[in-house]
Amino acid sequence: MTFRATHLLGIEGLGQDEIQEILDLADQYVDFNRGPVKHSDRLGGRTQINMFFEASTRTQASFEIAGKRLGADVMNMGVQASSVKKGETLIDTALTLNAMRPDLLVVRHPHSGAVALLAQKVNCAVLNAGDGRHEHPTQALLDALTIRRSKGRLHRLSIAICGDIAHSRVARSNILLLGRMENRVRLVGPPTLMPSGAQDWGVEVFDDMSEGLRDVDVVMMLRLQKERMDGAFIPSEREYYHRYGLDAEKLAHAKPDAIVMHPGPMNRGVEIDGTLADDINRSVIQDQVEMGVAVRMAAMDLLMRNREARPGAIYA
């Protein structure tokens, strides 16, 4: 195994070989999930706790299904009804959970760096399900698997990431992963939603969709992160859709076989035309959802293999 990590906190710490190993194993789990019996004992006897401090449908459900298909005992911690709401700190919550001796802890948190801090306080494997504007590693991995299966490769492609780049942890993780795999990455969006210094990230930056999408292989749309905005970043949703929402006219500037992606949830008629989102010839949005389960199964499987290889070690 080239994958040696004991936590999955971000793409930043992963090399090409480690990314490939996760995707190769995830490929096997795609076939497994399409079979008639979707149950393995790979994580039999293991305990997985999902702790989401932000609302989630796809990611939380995906991690829950992934754990159960691997045979783990899965608990979804209701943060809204937990002691966190009574004033307990994140560290105290982590120590409490650690005393229950879980094997896997899946965490989504609104503050960047919170998941890494928590990982320092527990002895189990921690998976980052999204922390603030920082990273969302399994989303980037499932996006990579979707691209690889659709295009037959994950290198030397031209990929446009469009929309609210400034507030998107999905964008950050994808920029890191796709750049590491030798792709040409473009960021497309209004200047108000483009991080300062983006030009220094090894990407091309555009504020015009026609130019940004010209001859790309992949168009990755992003959700407007309204919950992270503390001001007026766009004139109106109608104006945003006119200039930056993906429709057939804008997509025509991409390659004829370009695929369309979106991490969800989608704001139809704001970020993307609903008909285009449902076009089975161009859209791989539902494929992304399917790949998410397989990637999360692979990530948890590999983390447990590393832990089993070093029994009794302290990982915090």
N, C-alpha and C positions, 0 to 999 in steps of 0.2 A: 504494500500500500504506500502510495505517495502522500495520501491525505493523513496528516499527523495531528490536526487540530483537536483540542479537547473541548472547545466551544466554537460556535459559529456566530460571531458577532458582526462580521462585515466581509465584504469582498476584498477590502484593502489588504488583508493579511494573506490572501490566497494566491498561489502561483498558478501558472498555466496548467501544470500537471494535476494539481489538486482540483481545479475546476473541471478538467476533463474526466477525472475519476468520479466526481459526483454525477456528472452528466451521463457517463457510461453506465453507472449503476442505475440511475434514474430511468434510462432507456429500458433496462430489464424490468423495472417495476411498472413501466407503462404496459408492457406485454402481460405482466402478472395481473394488473388491474383490469385488463380487458378479458381475462379468463373467467370461467364460470365460478371458480372458488376464489374468493378474494380474502383469504385469511392465511397468515403465516405465524409461526411461533418465534420469529426472529427476536422479538422483544418480549417474549413470554416471561412473566415474573417481574418485569420492569414497570416502574410507575412514572407516568408523564403528567405534569401539571401545566395547564395553559393559563397564563395570567395576563389578561388584556386590560390595560388601563385606558385604552381607547376603543371605541366601537369598531367592530369588524364582523363581516359576514364571511367573505371568501377565505381570508387567511386563517381565521379561527376554525372554521368548519374543515378546511383543508388539513390543518395540523391534527385535528381530532380524528378525522377519517384515516389519515396516514398512520397515526399511532395505533388505532384499533385494528387496522389491517395487518400491522406488524405484531399484534398480540399483546400490546402494552395495556396496562390499566390506566385509563385516561380520566383526569379530573379537570373540569373547567371551573376555575375559581371565579366566582362572581364578585368582581372588585367593587361594584356599586353597593354590594351588601356586606362588604368585608370591613375589617378593622381599619383599613386605610381611610375609610370615610369617617372614622372616629378619631383620626389624628395620628394613627400609627405611621412611623416613617417607613420609607422603602427598605432601609437596612433592617429594621426590626421585623418587617414582613419577611424579608429574605432569610433572616436567621430562624424565624419560626418555621418557615417551610423547610429549611435545611435540616432542622431537628426531626422532621418526619421522614428524612432520608429518601427523597425522590431521586430518580435517575436522570430525568430530563425535565428541564424547565423552559417553557416557551413563553417569551415575554414581549409584549408591545407596550410602549410607554411614550407619552407626549414629549418628553425631554431628551434631547440628544445626549448620549453618554450614559444614560441611566441604566441601560441593560449591561454595559461593560462594568459599571460600578457594582451592580448586583452580582455579576459573575465572579467578582473578587471575594465575595462573602459566602459562597456556597461550594459544596463539594461535588455537585452534579454537573452534567453538561447543560449549558445554557445556549438557547437559540434565539437570536434576535429576530422578532417578527415585526420590526419597525420601531425606530427610536427617533422621535422628533423629525428634524430635517436631515438627520445624519445618514442612516443606511437602512435598507430593506433587502438583505442578501438573498433570501430564498426567492423573492420576486425576480431579481436579476437572473438568478440561476434558472428559474422556470421560463423566463423570457428567452434565455440563451438556448435552452433545450427546444423550445418552440421554433426558434429561428433555424437551429441546426437540422431539425427533422423536416422543416419545410423547404429549406434551401440546400440541404445536403452538406453543408459546411458551416463553420462558425469563424471564418477568417476572411480577410480581404473583401468584405462586404461594405457597402455604403449605407449607413443607417441614420435616419433623421429622428431625433427625439424632440417632440413638439409640444409647446404649451407652457404650463406653469413650471418652469425649471427651478425657479428660485426657492419654492417651498417643497420641492419633491425629493424625498429620500429614494424613491424609485429611480429617478433620473441619476442621482449620484451613484448608486450602486451599479446601474447599467453603464454609465460612463466609465467607471473603473473596470468592469468586467469586459465590456466590448473593446475598450482600448487595449487591455491586456492580451486579448485574443487577436490583435492586429487588424482591427476593423477601422474604417474611416467613419468617425462619428460627427454628426452635425447637430447643433442645437438651434431650434427655430422657435421664436416667440417674441412678444412685445418687449421692448427694453425694460419696462417696469417689472416684468416677470423673469428677467435674466439676471443671474447673480453677477455682482461686480467681480471682475477678474476671470470670468469664464473663458476668455480667450487664452488664458495661461494653462488650461487643463488639457491641452493637446487635442482640442476639438475646433471645428469651424462654427462660427456664430452668424445667424441670419435673423433679420426681423421681417423678412418677406417670405411667405410660404412658397410662392412660385419658384423663387431662386433656391430656397432651402430644400425643396423636394425634388429638384431637377436630377433625374437619372439615379435616384436612390433605389436600393433593393428592399428596404424595410422602412415603414412609416410607423413610428411608435408615438401614439397620442397620450397625453397626460390629463388627469383630472384637475380642474381648478380647485386648489386647496383653500376654499373660502374660510375654513375654520382656523387657518394659520395666517390669514391676512388681517392686518390691523390698520388698513387704510383703503383708499380707492385705487386699486391697481389696474382696473379696466374701466372704460367709460360706461359700458353696459354689456350684458350678456349677448344682446342682439348684435352690437358692434363687434364684439369679440368673435362671434361665430362668422360674421361676414369676412373678417380679416384672417382669423386663425383656426376656425372650425374646419375640420376635414370634410370635404364633399367630393363628388366625382370630378368636378372641374379642377380642383387643386390637385387631386390624386393623379390626374392625367399628366402632370409634369414628372411623376416618378416613372420608373421602368414599367413596361406593360405587365410584368409578372410580380411587381412589388406586393408584399403582404402588408396588411394593416393590423396593428396591435393596440391594445388599451388594457391597463392593469385593472380597471374597474374600481369602484362603480362608475358607470358612464353617465354623463349629463348629455343625453341625446338632444341634438339641436343647439348645443352650446360648444362642445368639443368635437363632436362627430355627428355626421348625418346618420339617422337611424337606419335607413335603407342600406347604406354602406357598411354599417356595423354588422348587419345581418347577412351580407353578401358572402355566401360560402366559397365563392371563387377568389375573393380577395382577403376577407377577414379571417384571422386565426384567433380571435378573442376567446371563443369557447375552447379551442385547443390549449390556450394558456391556462385556463381553469383546470383542465385535465392534467396538464403537465405539472401543475402545482402540487397535486397529491403525490405524484411519483418522485418529484425532487425532494419533497419534505420527508418522504420515506427513506430515500437514499441518504439524506443528511443525517437523520437520526440513527440509521443503521451504521454509518461510518463512525459517528461519534461514539456509539456504544462499542464498536470493535476496538477503538483506541483505548477506551476505558477498561475493557476486558483484558487487553494486552498488558495493562499495568495495574493489576489489582492492588488495592490498599493505598494507592498514591493519593496525595492531597493536591487538588487542581486549582484551588482558589488562589 
